[in-house]
Amino acid sequence: MGVLRCRPDPVRLRQHDAPSLSASLAEIGERWPELRGRYQPDDLEAIRDRLADAYGDRPVPLVPVRRQMFAEALAPVGPRVDEIDEITEHYLGIRFAEPLLFDDVLPCLEALRGTCRLGVITNGNSKLDSLGLDHYFDREFVAEQVGYAKPDPRIYAHAAADVGCRPRELIMVGDSWGKDVRAARDAGWRGIWLRRDVDPSGHDEIGNLTALPELLDIRTRGTVRFRPG
């Protein structure tokens, strides 16, 4: 079973969250002119990350964290509860309306289709149906539903038990060294590090998903051969 991580942060299957945050900031500027230009997408991301960090290894609920992010950003104007809710819904509507996938995602999934079983372990920031990718995958393990979040080893153990595989038969492809790659390797899986922002040179590192089928040495449908090393 190949496991591809999927959440909308800078280097994932999906592209950066900046477009939906920028659109939300434009809406905020229209409603509250005194806040126009006060924030950049990076400022909202910093608030979001601080709120998410408070959860530690627990699952991070997407909507409550985003809602609190906007509540803090709007605090200087004293927004009503319904106004915070409206801005949050505006953001979510844009974010999930047209998923922005990297160009290498669909070709990679097409190459892997039929060669191995695919699944996702996600801490909940995006789900397969919202990305239009659910038909490529056999399983989806969402932290809020499982009760554990990456890098907790129990979410990896849960996934392995659910699909009936031994850890050494499983592969995790992710762009977070700690939550994806190291955690998976510690759980006995093979961990492949997706590093879009650098020129990868280490063992089991790739710079894009186009390189994944070759790394797995997929030559014919129904066969996955792992290169030694």
C-alpha positions as YAML, in Angstrom:
chain: A
units: angstrom
residues:
- id: 1
  name: MET
  ca: [0.00, 0.00, 0.00]
- id: 2
  name: GLY
  ca: [1.44, 3.35, -0.96]
- id: 3
  name: VAL
  ca: [0.46, 6.20, 1.31]
- id: 4
  name: LEU
  ca: [0.54, 9.72, -0.10]
- id: 5
  name: ARG
  ca: [0.13, 12.59, 2.30]
- id: 6
  name: CYS
  ca: [-2.30, 15.23, 1.21]
- id: 7
  name: ARG
  ca: [-2.84, 18.62, 2.83]
- id: 8
  name: PRO
  ca: [-2.70, 22.16, 1.54]
- id: 9
  name: ASP
  ca: [0.55, 23.57, 2.84]
- id: 10
  name: PRO
  ca: [3.48, 24.93, 0.81]
- id: 11
  name: VAL
  ca: [4.82, 21.68, -0.63]
- id: 12
  name: ARG
  ca: [2.06, 19.08, -0.79]
- id: 13
  name: LEU
  ca: [-0.09, 17.41, -3.39]
- id: 14
  name: ARG
  ca: [-2.09, 20.59, -3.35]
- id: 15
  name: GLN
  ca: [-0.55, 24.01, -3.84]
- id: 16
  name: HIS
  ca: [-0.13, 26.77, -1.29]
- id: 17
  name: ASP
  ca: [-3.16, 28.05, 0.64]
- id: 18
  name: ALA
  ca: [-2.28, 31.67, -0.17]
- id: 19
  name: PRO
  ca: [-5.00, 32.16, -2.87]
- id: 20
  name: SER
  ca: [-7.87, 31.41, -0.48]
- id: 21
  name: LEU
  ca: [-6.28, 33.47, 2.28]
- id: 22
  name: SER
  ca: [-5.70, 36.37, -0.11]
- id: 23
  name: ALA
  ca: [-9.32, 36.24, -1.23]
- id: 24
  name: SER
  ca: [-10.45, 36.22, 2.39]
- id: 25
  name: LEU
  ca: [-8.26, 39.22, 3.18]
- id: 26
  name: ALA
  ca: [-9.78, 41.07, 0.22]
- id: 27
  name: GLU
  ca: [-13.24, 40.34, 1.61]
- id: 28
  name: ILE
  ca: [-12.15, 41.53, 5.05]
- id: 29
  name: GLY
  ca: [-10.83, 44.74, 3.50]
- id: 30
  name: GLU
  ca: [-14.17, 45.35, 1.81]
- id: 31
  name: ARG
  ca: [-16.13, 44.85, 5.01]
- id: 32
  name: TRP
  ca: [-13.70, 46.59, 7.34]
- id: 33
  name: PRO
  ca: [-11.66, 49.23, 5.44]
- id: 34
  name: GLU
  ca: [-9.61, 49.97, 8.55]
- id: 35
  name: LEU
  ca: [-8.11, 46.47, 8.26]
- id: 36
  name: ARG
  ca: [-7.26, 46.81, 4.57]
- id: 37
  name: GLY
  ca: [-3.57, 46.06, 4.07]
- id: 38
  name: ARG
  ca: [-3.03, 45.22, 7.72]
- id: 39
  name: TYR
  ca: [-2.45, 41.51, 7.08]
- id: 40
  name: GLN
  ca: [-0.73, 39.37, 4.48]
- id: 41
  name: PRO
  ca: [-1.45, 35.65, 3.94]
- id: 42
  name: ASP
  ca: [1.74, 34.84, 5.86]
- id: 43
  name: ASP
  ca: [0.35, 36.68, 8.88]
- id: 44
  name: LEU
  ca: [-2.78, 34.54, 8.90]
- id: 45
  name: GLU
  ca: [-0.71, 31.40, 8.41]
- id: 46
  name: ALA
  ca: [1.40, 32.36, 11.43]
- id: 47
  name: ILE
  ca: [-1.76, 32.68, 13.55]
- id: 48
  name: ARG
  ca: [-3.05, 29.37, 12.20]
- id: 49
  name: ASP
  ca: [0.21, 27.56, 12.92]
- id: 50
  name: ARG
  ca: [0.37, 28.91, 16.46]
- id: 51
  name: LEU
  ca: [-3.17, 27.72, 17.13]
- id: 52
  name: ALA
  ca: [-2.44, 24.32, 15.58]
- id: 53
  name: ASP
  ca: [0.75, 23.91, 17.59]
- id: 54
  name: ALA
  ca: [-1.28, 24.16, 20.79]
- id: 55
  name: TYR
  ca: [-2.83, 20.77, 19.95]
- id: 56
  name: GLY
  ca: [0.53, 19.02, 20.13]
- id: 57
  name: ASP
  ca: [0.16, 15.48, 18.77]
- id: 58
  name: ARG
  ca: [-3.62, 15.59, 19.01]
- id: 59
  name: PRO
  ca: [-5.70, 15.89, 15.83]
- id: 60
  name: VAL
  ca: [-6.09, 19.51, 14.73]
- id: 61
  name: PRO
  ca: [-9.69, 20.34, 13.72]
- id: 62
  name: LEU
  ca: [-9.63, 22.32, 10.50]
- id: 63
  name: VAL
  ca: [-12.70, 24.53, 10.84]
- id: 64
  name: PRO
  ca: [-12.37, 25.58, 14.52]
- id: 65
  name: VAL
  ca: [-8.71, 26.52, 14.02]
- id: 66
  name: ARG
  ca: [-9.48, 28.58, 10.91]
- id: 67
  name: ARG
  ca: [-12.41, 30.23, 12.64]
- id: 68
  name: GLN
  ca: [-10.23, 31.20, 15.60]
- id: 69
  name: MET
  ca: [-7.59, 32.46, 13.15]
- id: 70
  name: PHE
  ca: [-10.10, 34.89, 11.66]
- id: 71
  name: ALA
  ca: [-11.46, 35.79, 15.09]
- id: 72
  name: GLU
  ca: [-8.00, 36.91, 16.18]
- id: 73
  name: ALA
  ca: [-7.34, 38.77, 12.93]
- id: 74
  name: LEU
  ca: [-10.66, 40.61, 13.22]
- id: 75
  name: ALA
  ca: [-10.33, 41.34, 16.95]
- id: 76
  name: PRO
  ca: [-9.33, 45.01, 16.42]
- id: 77
  name: VAL
  ca: [-12.77, 45.76, 14.93]
- id: 78
  name: GLY
  ca: [-14.79, 43.73, 17.43]
- id: 79
  name: PRO
  ca: [-16.65, 41.51, 14.96]
- id: 80
  name: ARG
  ca: [-19.94, 39.83, 15.74]
- id: 81
  name: VAL
  ca: [-20.03, 36.04, 16.00]
- id: 82
  name: ASP
  ca: [-22.00, 35.75, 12.77]
- id: 83
  name: GLU
  ca: [-19.44, 37.91, 10.94]
- id: 84
  name: ILE
  ca: [-16.61, 35.61, 12.00]
- id: 85
  name: ASP
  ca: [-18.68, 32.65, 10.81]
- id: 86
  name: GLU
  ca: [-19.34, 34.33, 7.45]
- id: 87
  name: ILE
  ca: [-15.65, 35.05, 6.83]
- id: 88
  name: THR
  ca: [-14.75, 31.49, 7.77]
- id: 89
  name: GLU
  ca: [-17.35, 30.09, 5.37]
- id: 90
  name: HIS
  ca: [-16.11, 32.46, 2.66]
- id: 91
  name: TYR
  ca: [-12.58, 31.14, 3.11]
- id: 92
  name: LEU
  ca: [-13.64, 27.47, 3.14]
- id: 93
  name: GLY
  ca: [-15.80, 27.93, 0.07]
- id: 94
  name: ILE
  ca: [-12.89, 29.31, -1.95]
- id: 95
  name: ARG
  ca: [-10.38, 26.86, -0.59]
- id: 96
  name: PHE
  ca: [-12.34, 23.77, -1.53]
- id: 97
  name: ALA
  ca: [-14.11, 25.07, -4.64]
- id: 98
  name: GLU
  ca: [-11.27, 24.46, -7.09]
- id: 99
  name: PRO
  ca: [-8.37, 22.48, -5.63]
- id: 100
  name: LEU
  ca: [-5.01, 23.60, -6.99]
- id: 101
  name: LEU
  ca: [-2.97, 20.47, -7.56]
- id: 102
  name: PHE
  ca: [0.66, 20.40, -8.54]
- id: 103
  name: ASP
  ca: [1.12, 19.37, -12.16]
- id: 104
  name: ASP
  ca: [2.84, 16.12, -11.19]
- id: 105
  name: VAL
  ca: [0.02, 14.76, -9.01]
- id: 106
  name: LEU
  ca: [-2.35, 13.25, -11.57]
- id: 107
  name: PRO
  ca: [0.37, 11.72, -13.80]
- id: 108
  name: CYS
  ca: [1.88, 10.10, -10.71]
- id: 109
  name: LEU
  ca: [-1.44, 8.70, -9.54]
- id: 110
  name: GLU
  ca: [-2.18, 7.39, -13.02]
- id: 111
  name: ALA
  ca: [1.21, 5.65, -13.09]
- id: 112
  name: LEU
  ca: [0.59, 4.08, -9.69]
- id: 113
  name: ARG
  ca: [-3.00, 3.08, -10.39]
- id: 114
  name: GLY
  ca: [-3.24, -0.69, -10.54]
- id: 115
  name: THR
  ca: [0.32, -1.26, -9.36]
- id: 116
  name: CYS
  ca: [-0.29, -0.93, -5.62]
- id: 117
  name: ARG
  ca: [-3.02, 0.00, -3.19]
- id: 118
  name: LEU
  ca: [-3.06, 3.68, -2.33]
- id: 119
  name: GLY
  ca: [-4.18, 5.38, 0.84]
- id: 120
  name: VAL
  ca: [-3.84, 8.65, 2.68]
- id: 121
  name: ILE
  ca: [-3.00, 9.47, 6.27]
- id: 122
  name: THR
  ca: [-3.97, 13.07, 6.94]
- id: 123
  name: ASN
  ca: [-4.15, 15.24, 10.01]
- id: 124
  name: GLY
  ca: [-7.32, 16.65, 8.51]
- id: 125
  name: ASN
  ca: [-6.49, 19.76, 6.51]
- id: 126
  name: SER
  ca: [-7.79, 18.29, 3.27]
- id: 127
  name: LYS
  ca: [-9.82, 15.25, 2.39]
- id: 128
  name: LEU
  ca: [-9.74, 13.26, -0.80]
- id: 129
  name: ASP
  ca: [-13.28, 14.05, -1.93]
- id: 130
  name: SER
  ca: [-12.64, 17.79, -1.61]
- id: 131
  name: LEU
  ca: [-9.60, 17.39, -3.87]
- id: 132
  name: GLY
  ca: [-11.39, 15.21, -6.40]
- id: 133
  name: LEU
  ca: [-8.88, 12.41, -5.84]
- id: 134
  name: ASP
  ca: [-10.94, 9.89, -3.88]
- id: 135
  name: HIS
  ca: [-11.31, 7.50, -6.84]
- id: 136
  name: TYR
  ca: [-7.55, 6.90, -6.85]
- id: 137
  name: PHE
  ca: [-7.38, 5.70, -3.26]
- id: 138
  name: ASP
  ca: [-8.54, 2.63, -1.36]
- id: 139
  name: ARG
  ca: [-8.28, 4.07, 2.14]
- id: 140
  name: GLU
  ca: [-8.29, 7.43, 3.89]
- id: 141
  name: PHE
  ca: [-7.24, 7.75, 7.52]
- id: 142
  name: VAL
  ca: [-8.24, 11.11, 9.04]
- id: 143
  name: ALA
  ca: [-6.73, 11.98, 12.40]
- id: 144
  name: GLU
  ca: [-9.99, 13.26, 13.90]
- id: 145
  name: GLN
  ca: [-11.72, 10.00, 13.04]
- id: 146
  name: VAL
  ca: [-8.89, 7.68, 14.07]
- id: 147
  name: GLY
  ca: [-8.20, 9.57, 17.30]
- id: 148
  name: TYR
  ca: [-4.47, 10.01, 16.73]
- id: 149
  name: ALA
  ca: [-2.52, 12.48, 14.62]
- id: 150
  name: LYS
  ca: [0.83, 12.22, 12.90]
- id: 151
  name: PRO
  ca: [3.51, 11.71, 14.14]
- id: 152
  name: ASP
  ca: [1.81, 9.54, 16.78]
- id: 153
  name: PRO
  ca: [2.88, 5.96, 15.94]
- id: 154
  name: ARG
  ca: [-0.61, 4.72, 16.75]
- id: 155
  name: ILE
  ca: [-2.07, 6.23, 13.57]
- id: 156
  name: TYR
  ca: [0.48, 4.25, 11.54]
- id: 157
  name: ALA
  ca: [-0.29, 1.10, 13.50]
- id: 158
  name: HIS
  ca: [-4.01, 1.68, 12.93]
- id: 159
  name: ALA
  ca: [-3.51, 2.06, 9.18]
- id: 160
  name: ALA
  ca: [-1.35, -1.07, 8.96]
- id: 161
  name: ALA
  ca: [-3.89, -3.12, 10.89]
- id: 162
  name: ASP
  ca: [-6.79, -1.79, 8.83]
- id: 163
  name: VAL
  ca: [-5.24, -2.79, 5.51]
- id: 164
  name: GLY
  ca: [-3.86, -6.06, 6.85]
- id: 165
  name: CYS
  ca: [-0.23, -5.36, 5.99]
- id: 166
  name: ARG
  ca: [3.01, -5.70, 7.87]
- id: 167
  name: PRO
  ca: [4.82, -2.39, 8.43]
- id: 168
  name: ARG
  ca: [7.69, -3.36, 6.12]
- id: 169
  name: GLU
  ca: [5.18, -3.74, 3.29]
- id: 170
  name: LEU
  ca: [4.03, -0.13, 3.60]
- id: 171
  name: ILE
  ca: [5.39, 3.08, 2.11]
- id: 172
  name: MET
  ca: [4.78, 6.62, 3.30]
- id: 173
  name: VAL
  ca: [5.41, 9.50, 0.89]
- id: 174
  name: GLY
  ca: [5.35, 12.87, 2.60]
- id: 175
  name: ASP
  ca: [6.94, 16.29, 2.72]
- id: 176
  name: SER
  ca: [7.30, 16.59, 6.49]
- id: 177
  name: TRP
  ca: [10.45, 14.94, 7.77]
- id: 178
  name: GLY
  ca: [9.17, 14.59, 11.32]
- id: 179
  name: LYS
  ca: [5.48, 13.85, 10.88]
- id: 180
  name: ASP
  ca: [5.69, 11.77, 7.71]
- id: 181
  name: VAL
  ca: [9.08, 10.31, 6.94]
- id: 182
  name: ARG
  ca: [10.76, 9.80, 10.30]
- id: 183
  name: ALA
  ca: [7.50, 8.80, 12.00]
- id: 184
  name: ALA
  ca: [6.77, 6.23, 9.30]
- id: 185
  name: ARG
  ca: [10.28, 4.81, 9.44]
- id: 186
  name: ASP
  ca: [10.08, 4.59, 13.22]
- id: 187
  name: ALA
  ca: [6.88, 2.59, 12.73]
- id: 188
  name: GLY
  ca: [8.71, 0.16, 10.45]
- id: 189
  name: TRP
  ca: [7.48, 1.58, 7.15]
- id: 190
  name: ARG
  ca: [9.55, 2.75, 4.23]
- id: 191
  name: GLY
  ca: [9.52, 6.55, 4.28]
- id: 192
  name: ILE
  ca: [10.08, 8.62, 1.12]
- id: 193
  name: TRP
  ca: [10.68, 12.34, 1.56]
- id: 194
  name: LEU
  ca: [9.10, 14.70, -0.98]
- id: 195
  name: ARG
  ca: [11.25, 17.86, -1.05]
- id: 196
  name: ARG
  ca: [9.93, 20.27, -3.67]
- id: 197
  name: ASP
  ca: [12.00, 23.28, -2.57]
- id: 198
  name: VAL
  ca: [15.45, 21.70, -2.74]
- id: 199
  name: ASP
  ca: [17.53, 19.44, -4.95]
- id: 200
  name: PRO
  ca: [17.13, 16.12, -3.14]
- id: 201
  name: SER
  ca: [20.23, 13.99, -2.92]
- id: 202
  name: GLY
  ca: [19.64, 11.68, 0.02]
- id: 203
  name: HIS
  ca: [18.37, 8.12, 0.11]
- id: 204
  name: ASP
  ca: [14.63, 7.85, -0.61]
- id: 205
  name: GLU
  ca: [14.28, 11.56, -1.38]
- id: 206
  name: ILE
  ca: [12.47, 13.00, -4.41]
- id: 207
  name: GLY
  ca: [11.98, 16.54, -5.67]
- id: 208
  name: ASN
  ca: [8.61, 15.87, -7.29]
- id: 209
  name: LEU
  ca: [6.07, 13.11, -7.67]
- id: 210
  name: THR
  ca: [7.12, 12.43, -11.25]
- id: 211
  name: ALA
  ca: [10.16, 10.68, -9.78]
- id: 212
  name: LEU
  ca: [8.13, 8.40, -7.51]
- id: 213
  name: PRO
  ca: [7.21, 5.59, -9.96]
- id: 214
  name: GLU
  ca: [10.85, 5.34, -11.04]
- id: 215
  name: LEU
  ca: [12.05, 5.26, -7.44]
- id: 216
  name: LEU
  ca: [9.61, 2.43, -6.75]
- id: 217
  name: ASP
  ca: [10.80, 0.77, -9.96]
- id: 218
  name: ILE
  ca: [7.28, 0.29, -11.26]
- id: 219
  name: ARG
  ca: [7.69, -1.37, -14.65]
- id: 220
  name: THR
  ca: [4.42, -3.16, -15.25]
- id: 221
  name: ARG
  ca: [0.96, -2.81, -13.82]
- id: 222
  name: GLY
  ca: [0.40, -5.06, -10.85]
- id: 223
  name: THR
  ca: [4.09, -5.17, -9.95]
- id: 224
  name: VAL
  ca: [6.06, -3.02, -7.54]
- id: 225
  name: ARG
  ca: [9.75, -3.76, -7.20]
- id: 226
  name: PHE
  ca: [11.80, -1.91, -4.62]
- id: 227
  name: ARG
  ca: [15.32, -0.96, -5.50]
- id: 228
  name: PRO
  ca: [17.90, -2.11, -2.98]
- id: 229
  name: GLY
  ca: [19.82, 0.38, -0.93]
...
